[in-house]
Amino acid sequence: MNISIGLWLIIIVGGLAGILSSLYVVVSLFGTLGFKIYRKCKFGISLFQ
């Protein structure tokens, strides 16, 4: 299996893009939930607004 350096770069960049976008979705999900719970506790605002 002889894969050129250009193909390795494409594989690595694509893999990193997938990992980073998945991490962003997970972090933003928990960040949004945390912010909504904080507003609920501090201001009594509904979780669904």
Secondary structure, 3 states (H helix, E strand, C coil): CCCCHHHHHHHHHHHHHHHHHHHHHHHHHHHHHHHHHHHHHHHCCCCCC
